[in-house]
Each structure stands twice: as C-alpha cells, then as structure tokens.
C-alpha cells in the first residue's frame, strides 16, 4: 500500500485544428501539473507519436495498455484543442481509473475570424460520450492553468484518487474482537470484501501478548530504540512502576512487526480489557505513536472507524496524522460546539502544551498507558464510514477547534456551523459515536471520491453539498 501515486497524462487533440497550438497547450499544462505534484510519477504519451497526444481512436487501446502496465492510479485528459472524444472514452473505459477532463480557456478568434482550438466545445462532446460509455469522470471549469480554479480542482482530484487508491483493496488488521457490549462497532467483513475489496486480517491478541512477553524477557536493539521513543515523546505521571515504558515499547514493536508481516495499512484493536489482564497496560499511548507514523489504529475494534481514519489520512497523502474520537458531549456554553474525546490515543504531534502519560481513569483496572493532552487549535475535517442493511455512506463535516473545559484523556472541542443538523444526521444515519478527525479541509475531496464508488453515498453536514460545489467552481 505504500506504492507511489502514478498519474496517466493523456492530452488529446482533433486533427483539423491547429497542431502547433495543441502542442503548446500540452507542454504548458504538463509543466503546470508537474509543479503542483512534484512527488507524483507522471506517465505521458511521448511513446505514442511525435506529438505525445491522443489523436485517433486507433491509439486509444495502445494508450490504455501502456497505462495499465504502468499501474496508473488516475488519468488526466486535457483537451488541447477540441480533442478526440471517442478515443478518450475508449481508453478511459479500458483503464478503469478515476478520470479528469479539462479544457484550457480558448483565446479570442484570429483577426480573420478563425479559431485555433475550440477546446471547450470538445469538452462538452467528450462528457456526453463518456456517459454513453459508462465512464465516471471529474471535470474542472474551463480556465487557464494559472487560475486558482484549475489548481484547486486538479489537486482535489488527485487527492480523491489517492483516497480511492488506498480505500479499494485495503488490508485492515484486527487485533482481537470487539468488546462484548459494543454492538455499535459490528462490521460485515464479507460485505467489505465483496463491495470494496477490503480485507480484514485478524490476529489473536494472545499472539501479540506472547510477543510482548518474549521481548521483555530478551531485550534487543529494536526494543531499546522503542523505549527511547516512548520515554522521549511524553512524560510519565508519578507513581507508575518502572516497567511501564518497557511494556509499552514492547507492545509498539510487536504491533509494528505484525503489521509489516501482514502488509496491513491500518488496524483496529481490542483495547480493553484482556490487555489489562494479560500484560497490565492500556495501548492508548502506542496507538498515538503509531498514528504519528501514519498507521492509524481504531479503538475498541472499530473496523469502520479504522477505515474512516485511513481514508482521511489518504486525502492528505499521509502528510498529517489522524485521530479517532468519541463524539462525547455538547459544549456547556456553546450550542454549536462538541467535545471530541477518547481515553488517550490522539497523536502526540497534534498536542497543544504538555504531553503526559498516566493511568486509565474509567476502566476498573486503572492500568497505565493512557495519554493526557489537549489538541492544538486549527480547522478540522471529520468523517465516518459506516453502513446499515448493506448500504454504505460517508459522513463528512468541518469545524474549528475552540476553547472548552479541561478533560482527562486526549480531547478538543470543535465548533461547527449547525450542530443540530450534525446531531440529526449522526443519530438518524448509520453512524455511531466514533468519528475520524484530521486538520485541514477535505469535504470536497470526499465528494469527488464518492462519485467513483457506486456502493458509497456521500453524506455531508457542513459545508453542505452546494457549498462544496461552489467552492470548487470559483
């Protein structure tokens, strides 16, 4: 799942418009997108002909074969003049990856009244043919490559395509079953596999516990490095036994090694109560450290929550860690603010102020390993992937961190535009109290990504669907 993102660059032209103008637009557009996505591999059409442009239907399957061999994750087809709508549709249907179409804004007619490109005109033709061919697509408003609307639309498409790349056929680890009374986190493994290709890879938690004990009995260099990480990232509350950092470090190594051996990109965990009984710690701090390494872990064996976290992280190309929170209580003084809280797994890199590791304050064991810190200020995106009766949807919303009363554990308060709307959607939709959060704005990315998944409905709160569309078009 760590394979680099690959974009297929498929510029097109029609034969009876200016060859020179088309080549100029192709070159200018390629330079612009390379500047926007410097870390993305781009496969172009220079192998096809001297122009590097898709011109005829005969070339469509040649291009498709090349892009499939290169394992492209998405295709961008700028119309450098009117374009060849049939060729674009034939190639896109064969490639079966997210498709972006766009036309550069046409220049004024020449002094003699002739026109050199008619790129927008061709865009209309291609969009209809793609629909006839059953090809889903994204488009950007006709614009110059230097316009903000082009930059915004292009980067939004690339991020959406990366969400789909990481979501489809994902491998999600499962460390233990759900806590007995948590009916809310039940997931249908069969449906996830059949609808989305998502595999759930279980491991008996006793295997992890045996690994922890073995490492503690025979410490090696990997464990010593992990102990240094555990001790340096946060301070430990007074009164805890000296072996707590060692146990947490051993758990960190055991989970990392298991995840690597199974090639899973995220995991859910039965965080209570067998772990406290068997090895005497809570995994919250380790969940925090792994989240900071872009390996999200869903608390309480919440597989849909883990998938939500993976999708949100993918929307930002793994540049920002995510956290899985409880939607806990309304702000005591602000009707549109809500407490995002969990026992202690939020990434340490997102903390505001001191970072402390202490004992659990809810579980009867009061086992050590939970974190105690507040998240930093900023703009948050919150998403929840979930289902009921075989129907899947993705809740999406955004808000801003605001001040609120102190809480034990990891927490922040988020203020949204219309909390009653959020609460109604969350209660009446197929959602629960767990929601994935990350800093930044991702609503438009998930709006675009869900277009390509017939089995996944996009369910925005605020911003609304109309607000998301308007933001992309201006």
C-alpha positions as CSV (number, residue, x, y, z in Angstrom):
1,X,0.0,0.0,0.0
2,X,3.0,2.4,0.1
3,X,3.4,2.3,-3.7
4,X,3.8,5.8,-5.1
5,X,0.9,7.5,-6.8
6,X,1.0,7.3,-10.6
7,X,-0.9,9.7,-12.9
8,X,-1.5,8.9,-16.5
9,X,-1.2,12.1,-18.6
10,X,-3.5,11.7,-21.7
11,X,-3.7,15.0,-23.6
12,X,-5.9,14.9,-26.7
13,X,-6.4,16.9,-29.9
14,X,-8.5,16.6,-33.1
15,X,-6.7,16.6,-36.4
16,X,-8.3,19.6,-38.1
17,X,-7.4,22.2,-35.5
18,X,-4.0,23.9,-35.0
19,X,-1.4,21.2,-34.4
20,X,1.1,23.9,-33.1
21,X,-1.4,25.3,-30.6
22,X,-2.3,21.9,-29.3
23,X,1.4,21.0,-28.8
24,X,1.9,24.3,-27.0
25,X,-1.1,23.7,-24.6
26,X,0.1,20.1,-23.9
27,X,3.5,21.3,-23.0
28,X,2.3,24.2,-20.8
29,X,-0.2,22.0,-19.0
30,X,2.3,19.3,-18.2
31,X,4.8,21.8,-16.8
32,X,2.0,23.2,-14.6
33,X,0.9,19.9,-13.1
34,X,4.5,18.8,-12.5
35,X,4.9,21.9,-10.4
36,X,1.7,21.2,-8.5
37,X,2.5,17.5,-7.8
38,X,6.3,17.2,-7.8
39,X,6.3,13.9,-5.9
40,X,3.9,12.1,-8.2
41,X,5.1,9.9,-11.1
42,X,3.6,11.0,-14.4
43,X,3.3,8.7,-17.4
44,X,2.8,10.7,-20.6
45,X,2.2,9.8,-24.3
46,X,5.7,10.6,-25.7
47,X,5.9,6.9,-26.6
48,X,2.8,7.2,-28.8
49,X,3.8,9.7,-31.5
50,X,6.0,12.7,-32.1
51,X,3.4,15.0,-30.6
52,X,2.7,13.0,-27.4
53,X,-1.1,13.5,-28.0
54,X,-4.1,11.1,-28.3
55,X,-5.4,11.9,-31.7
56,X,-7.3,8.8,-33.1
57,X,-9.4,6.0,-31.8
58,X,-6.9,3.6,-33.1
59,X,-4.4,4.8,-30.5
60,X,-6.9,4.5,-27.6
61,X,-6.2,0.9,-26.6
62,X,-2.5,1.3,-27.2
63,X,-2.6,4.1,-24.5
64,X,-4.8,2.0,-22.3
65,X,-2.4,-0.9,-22.4
66,X,0.6,1.3,-21.5
67,X,-1.2,3.0,-18.6
68,X,-2.4,-0.4,-17.3
69,X,1.1,-1.7,-17.5
70,X,2.4,1.3,-15.6
71,X,-0.3,0.8,-12.9
72,X,-1.6,4.4,-13.1
73,X,-3.9,5.4,-10.3
74,X,-5.8,8.1,-12.2
75,X,-5.9,9.7,-15.7
76,X,-5.9,13.4,-16.7
77,X,-7.1,14.2,-20.2
78,X,-6.7,17.9,-21.1
79,X,-8.3,18.9,-24.3
80,X,-5.5,20.7,-26.1
81,X,-8.0,21.6,-28.8
82,X,-11.4,20.1,-29.5
83,X,-10.0,16.7,-28.7
84,X,-11.0,13.2,-29.8
85,X,-14.0,12.3,-27.6
86,X,-14.2,8.7,-28.9
87,X,-10.5,8.0,-28.2
88,X,-10.8,9.4,-24.7
89,X,-13.8,7.3,-23.9
90,X,-12.4,4.1,-25.3
91,X,-9.2,4.5,-23.4
92,X,-10.8,5.5,-20.1
93,X,-13.3,2.6,-20.2
94,X,-10.4,0.2,-20.7
95,X,-8.2,1.8,-18.0
96,X,-11.0,1.9,-15.3
97,X,-9.4,4.5,-13.1
98,X,-10.6,8.0,-12.0
99,X,-10.6,10.3,-15.0
100,X,-10.2,14.1,-15.0
101,X,-11.1,16.1,-18.1
102,X,-10.5,19.8,-18.6
103,X,-10.1,22.3,-21.4
104,X,-7.9,25.4,-21.3
105,X,-9.8,28.6,-21.8
106,X,-9.8,29.4,-25.6
107,X,-8.3,32.6,-26.9
108,X,-10.2,35.2,-28.9
109,X,-10.8,34.4,-32.6
110,X,-7.9,35.3,-35.0
111,X,-8.2,38.6,-36.9
112,X,-9.6,36.7,-39.9
113,X,-12.3,35.2,-37.7
114,X,-10.9,31.7,-37.5
115,X,-10.4,29.8,-34.2
116,X,-7.4,27.7,-33.3
117,X,-8.7,25.2,-30.7
118,X,-12.4,25.2,-29.6
119,X,-11.3,23.2,-26.6
120,X,-14.4,24.0,-24.5
121,X,-16.6,22.7,-27.3
122,X,-14.8,19.4,-27.4
123,X,-15.2,19.1,-23.6
124,X,-18.9,19.1,-24.0
125,X,-18.7,16.4,-26.6
126,X,-16.4,14.2,-24.5
127,X,-18.6,14.5,-21.4
128,X,-21.6,13.1,-23.2
129,X,-19.6,10.3,-24.9
130,X,-18.1,9.3,-21.5
131,X,-21.6,9.0,-20.1
132,X,-22.7,6.8,-23.0
133,X,-19.7,4.6,-22.4
134,X,-20.5,4.4,-18.7
135,X,-17.3,6.1,-17.6
136,X,-17.4,8.2,-14.5
137,X,-15.3,11.4,-14.6
138,X,-14.4,14.6,-12.9
139,X,-14.0,17.9,-14.7
140,X,-12.6,21.4,-14.0
141,X,-14.2,24.6,-15.2
142,X,-12.6,25.8,-18.4
143,X,-9.8,28.0,-17.2
144,X,-6.1,28.9,-17.6
145,X,-3.6,26.7,-15.9
146,X,-2.5,29.6,-13.8
147,X,-6.0,30.2,-12.5
148,X,-6.8,29.2,-8.9
149,X,-9.9,27.2,-10.0
150,X,-7.6,24.9,-12.1
151,X,-5.1,24.4,-9.2
152,X,-7.9,23.8,-6.7
153,X,-9.8,21.3,-9.0
154,X,-6.6,19.5,-10.1
155,X,-5.3,18.9,-6.5
156,X,-8.7,18.0,-5.3
157,X,-9.0,15.3,-8.0
158,X,-5.5,13.9,-7.2
159,X,-6.4,13.7,-3.5
160,X,-9.7,12.0,-4.2
161,X,-8.0,9.5,-6.5
162,X,-5.5,8.8,-3.7
163,X,-8.4,8.1,-1.3
164,X,-9.7,5.6,-3.8
165,X,-6.3,4.0,-4.3
166,X,-5.9,3.4,-0.5
167,X,-9.5,2.5,0.1
168,X,-10.0,-0.1,-2.6
169,X,-8.5,-3.4,-1.7
170,X,-7.2,-2.1,1.6
171,X,-5.9,-4.6,4.2
172,X,-7.1,-3.7,7.7
173,X,-5.6,-5.5,10.7
174,X,-7.9,-6.7,13.5
175,X,-6.2,-7.2,16.9
176,X,-8.9,-9.1,18.8
177,X,-12.7,-8.9,18.7
178,X,-14.9,-6.1,19.8
179,X,-15.6,-5.5,23.5
180,X,-18.6,-7.7,24.4
181,X,-21.2,-4.9,24.8
182,X,-20.1,-2.8,21.8
183,X,-22.8,-3.8,19.3
184,X,-22.2,-0.4,17.7
185,X,-18.9,-1.4,16.1
186,X,-20.1,-4.6,14.4
187,X,-18.8,-4.7,10.8
188,X,-19.6,-7.0,8.0
189,X,-16.3,-8.4,6.7
190,X,-18.0,-10.2,3.8
191,X,-19.6,-7.0,2.5
192,X,-16.4,-5.0,2.8
193,X,-14.6,-7.6,0.7
194,X,-17.4,-8.1,-1.8
195,X,-18.2,-4.4,-2.3
196,X,-14.8,-2.7,-1.9
197,X,-12.2,-5.4,-1.9
198,X,-11.3,-4.5,1.7
199,X,-9.7,-7.5,3.6
200,X,-9.8,-7.7,7.3
201,X,-6.7,-9.6,8.6
202,X,-7.3,-10.9,12.2
203,X,-4.7,-11.8,14.8
204,X,-5.5,-13.4,18.1
205,X,-4.4,-10.8,20.7
206,X,-2.7,-13.6,22.7
207,X,-0.1,-13.8,19.9
208,X,0.7,-10.1,20.5
209,X,0.8,-10.6,24.2
210,X,3.3,-13.5,23.8
211,X,5.4,-11.4,21.6
212,X,5.4,-8.6,24.2
213,X,6.5,-11.0,27.0
214,X,9.2,-12.6,24.8
215,X,10.7,-9.2,24.0
216,X,10.7,-8.1,27.6
217,X,12.4,-11.3,28.6
218,X,15.1,-10.9,25.9
219,X,15.5,-7.2,25.0
220,X,17.1,-6.4,21.7
221,X,18.1,-3.2,19.8
222,X,14.7,-2.7,18.3
223,X,13.1,-2.7,21.8
224,X,15.7,-0.4,23.2
225,X,15.1,2.1,20.4
226,X,11.4,1.9,21.1
227,X,11.9,2.5,24.8
228,X,13.8,5.7,23.9
229,X,10.9,6.8,21.7
230,X,8.4,6.1,24.4
231,X,10.3,8.0,27.0
232,X,11.2,11.0,24.8
233,X,7.7,11.7,23.4
234,X,5.8,12.3,26.6
235,X,6.4,12.4,30.4
236,X,5.1,9.7,32.7
237,X,2.9,10.5,35.7
238,X,4.4,10.0,39.1
239,X,3.8,6.7,40.9
240,X,3.9,4.4,37.9
241,X,6.1,1.4,38.0
242,X,9.5,1.5,36.3
243,X,8.5,-1.3,33.8
244,X,5.6,0.7,32.2
245,X,7.8,2.3,29.4
246,X,9.3,-1.1,28.7
247,X,5.9,-2.8,28.4
248,X,4.6,0.0,26.1
249,X,7.7,-0.2,24.0
250,X,7.4,-4.0,23.6
251,X,3.7,-3.6,22.5
252,X,4.8,-0.9,20.0
253,X,7.4,-3.3,18.4
254,X,5.0,-6.3,18.5
255,X,2.3,-4.4,16.6
256,X,4.7,-2.8,14.1
257,X,6.3,-6.1,13.3
258,X,2.9,-7.9,12.9
259,X,1.6,-5.1,10.7
260,X,4.6,-5.3,8.5
261,X,4.4,-9.1,8.2
262,X,0.7,-8.9,7.2
263,X,1.1,-5.8,4.9
264,X,-1.8,-4.1,6.6
265,X,-2.1,-0.3,6.3
266,X,-4.2,0.3,9.4
267,X,-5.7,-1.7,12.3
268,X,-8.4,-2.0,14.9
269,X,-7.6,-3.1,18.4
270,X,-9.5,-4.7,21.3
271,X,-8.0,-2.1,23.7
272,X,-9.8,-3.4,26.8
273,X,-10.0,-5.5,28.8
274,X,-7.9,-8.5,28.0
275,X,-4.8,-6.4,27.5
276,X,-5.0,-5.0,31.0
277,X,-5.5,-8.5,32.4
278,X,-2.7,-10.1,30.4
279,X,0.1,-7.5,30.3
280,X,-1.1,-4.8,32.6
281,X,-1.2,-1.8,30.3
282,X,-3.5,0.2,28.0
283,X,-2.4,0.6,24.4
284,X,-3.5,4.3,24.0
285,X,0.0,5.8,24.0
286,X,1.1,3.2,21.5
287,X,-1.9,4.0,19.3
288,X,-0.8,7.6,19.5
289,X,2.8,6.9,18.4
290,X,1.7,4.7,15.5
291,X,-0.8,7.2,14.3
292,X,2.0,9.7,14.2
293,X,3.8,7.2,11.9
294,X,0.8,7.2,9.6
295,X,-0.5,3.9,10.9
296,X,-4.0,4.6,12.3
297,X,-5.5,2.2,14.9
298,X,-9.2,2.2,15.6
299,X,-10.1,1.9,19.3
300,X,-12.5,-0.8,20.6
301,X,-12.0,-3.0,17.5
302,X,-13.9,-0.4,15.4
303,X,-13.1,-1.5,11.8
304,X,-15.3,1.1,10.1
305,X,-13.6,3.7,12.3
306,X,-10.2,2.4,11.2
307,X,-11.3,2.6,7.5
308,X,-12.6,6.2,8.1
309,X,-9.1,7.1,9.5
310,X,-7.3,5.5,6.6
311,X,-9.5,7.4,4.1
312,X,-9.0,10.7,5.9
313,X,-5.2,10.2,6.1
314,X,-5.1,9.3,2.4
315,X,-7.0,12.5,1.5
316,X,-3.9,14.4,2.6
317,X,-1.3,12.0,1.1
318,X,-0.2,10.8,4.6
319,X,1.1,14.3,5.4
320,X,-1.0,14.7,8.6
321,X,-1.8,12.1,11.2
322,X,-5.5,11.4,12.1
323,X,-7.3,10.6,15.3
324,X,-10.4,8.6,16.2
325,X,-12.6,10.4,18.7
326,X,-15.7,9.9,20.6
327,X,-18.4,12.4,19.9
328,X,-18.9,12.9,23.6
329,X,-20.9,15.9,25.0
330,X,-22.1,19.3,23.8
331,X,-20.0,22.3,24.9
332,X,-21.6,23.6,28.1
333,X,-21.6,27.2,26.8
334,X,-21.7,26.9,23.0
335,X,-24.7,25.2,21.3
336,X,-22.7,24.6,18.1
337,X,-19.6,23.0,19.7
338,X,-18.9,19.4,20.6
339,X,-16.3,17.6,22.7
340,X,-14.1,15.2,20.7
341,X,-12.5,12.9,23.2
342,X,-11.0,9.5,23.7
343,X,-9.2,7.8,26.6
344,X,-5.8,8.8,25.2
345,X,-4.9,7.7,21.7
346,X,-4.6,11.1,19.9
347,X,-1.3,11.7,18.1
348,X,1.3,13.4,20.2
349,X,2.4,15.6,17.3
350,X,-1.1,17.3,17.5
351,X,-0.9,18.2,21.2
352,X,-1.1,21.7,22.5
353,X,1.2,22.1,25.5
354,X,2.4,19.3,27.8
355,X,2.1,15.6,27.0
356,X,1.6,13.3,29.9
357,X,1.0,9.5,30.1
358,X,-0.9,8.3,33.1
359,X,-3.4,5.6,34.4
360,X,-6.8,4.9,33.0
361,X,-9.4,6.8,34.9
362,X,-12.5,4.9,33.7
363,X,-11.6,1.2,33.5
364,X,-11.6,-0.6,36.9
365,X,-8.1,-1.8,36.3
366,X,-6.7,1.8,36.2
367,X,-3.9,0.4,34.1
368,X,-1.2,2.8,32.8
369,X,-0.7,3.8,29.2
370,X,-3.4,6.5,28.5
371,X,-2.4,9.9,27.3
372,X,-3.5,13.2,28.7
373,X,-3.3,16.2,26.4
374,X,-5.4,18.8,24.5
375,X,-5.2,19.1,20.7
376,X,-3.9,22.3,19.1
377,X,-6.1,25.0,17.5
378,X,-7.0,24.7,13.9
379,X,-9.6,23.7,11.3
380,X,-10.7,20.1,11.5
381,X,-12.3,17.7,9.0
382,X,-14.4,14.9,10.5
383,X,-15.5,11.7,8.6
384,X,-17.3,8.4,9.4
385,X,-17.5,5.5,7.0
386,X,-20.3,3.2,8.1
387,X,-23.3,1.1,7.0
388,X,-26.7,-0.4,7.8
389,X,-28.5,-3.1,5.9
390,X,-25.8,-3.3,3.3
391,X,-26.0,0.4,2.4
392,X,-22.7,2.3,3.0
393,X,-22.3,6.1,3.4
394,X,-19.6,8.5,4.3
395,X,-20.5,11.3,6.8
396,X,-18.4,14.4,6.3
397,X,-18.1,17.8,8.1
398,X,-15.7,20.5,9.1
399,X,-15.3,22.9,12.0
400,X,-12.8,24.8,14.1
401,X,-11.2,24.0,17.5
402,X,-12.4,26.2,20.3
403,X,-11.8,26.5,24.0
404,X,-13.7,24.4,26.5
405,X,-13.4,22.8,29.9
406,X,-10.5,20.6,30.8
407,X,-10.9,16.8,30.3
408,X,-8.8,13.9,31.3
409,X,-7.6,11.9,28.3
410,X,-7.0,13.4,24.8
411,X,-9.5,15.9,23.6
412,X,-10.5,19.1,21.9
413,X,-13.8,21.0,21.3
414,X,-14.9,21.6,17.7
415,X,-17.3,24.3,16.7
416,X,-19.4,23.7,13.6
417,X,-21.9,25.8,11.6
418,X,-25.0,23.9,12.6
419,X,-24.7,21.3,15.4
420,X,-28.4,20.3,15.4
421,X,-28.0,19.3,11.7
422,X,-24.9,17.3,12.6
423,X,-26.6,15.5,15.5
424,X,-29.6,14.6,13.5
425,X,-27.5,13.2,10.7
426,X,-25.4,11.2,13.1
427,X,-28.4,9.8,15.0
428,X,-30.6,9.0,12.1
429,X,-27.8,7.9,9.7
430,X,-25.8,4.6,10.0
431,X,-23.2,6.2,12.3
432,X,-22.0,5.8,15.9
433,X,-20.1,7.9,18.5
434,X,-16.7,7.3,16.8
435,X,-15.5,9.7,14.2
436,X,-12.1,10.2,12.5
437,X,-10.6,13.7,12.6
438,X,-7.7,15.5,10.9
439,X,-6.5,19.0,10.4
440,X,-7.3,20.6,7.1
441,X,-10.3,20.7,4.7
442,X,-11.3,17.5,2.9
443,X,-15.0,17.7,2.2
444,X,-14.6,18.4,-1.5
445,X,-12.1,15.6,-1.7
446,X,-14.6,13.0,-0.4
447,X,-17.4,14.5,-2.5
448,X,-15.2,13.7,-5.6
449,X,-14.0,10.3,-4.3
450,X,-17.6,9.0,-3.6
451,X,-18.6,9.8,-7.2
452,X,-16.5,6.8,-8.2
453,X,-18.0,4.3,-5.7
454,X,-21.5,3.1,-6.6
455,X,-21.8,1.5,-3.2
456,X,-20.8,4.5,-1.2
457,X,-23.0,7.6,-0.7
458,X,-21.6,10.9,0.2
459,X,-23.4,12.4,3.2
460,X,-22.2,15.9,4.1
461,X,-23.3,18.0,7.0
462,X,-21.5,21.4,6.9
463,X,-20.2,22.5,4.5
464,X,-23.3,21.4,2.5
465,X,-23.1,19.8,-0.9
466,X,-23.9,23.1,-2.6
467,X,-21.2,24.9,-0.7
468,X,-18.7,22.2,-1.6
469,X,-19.6,22.5,-5.3
470,X,-19.4,26.3,-5.3
471,X,-16.0,26.2,-3.6
472,X,-14.7,24.0,-6.5
473,X,-16.1,26.2,-9.2
474,X,-14.8,29.6,-8.1
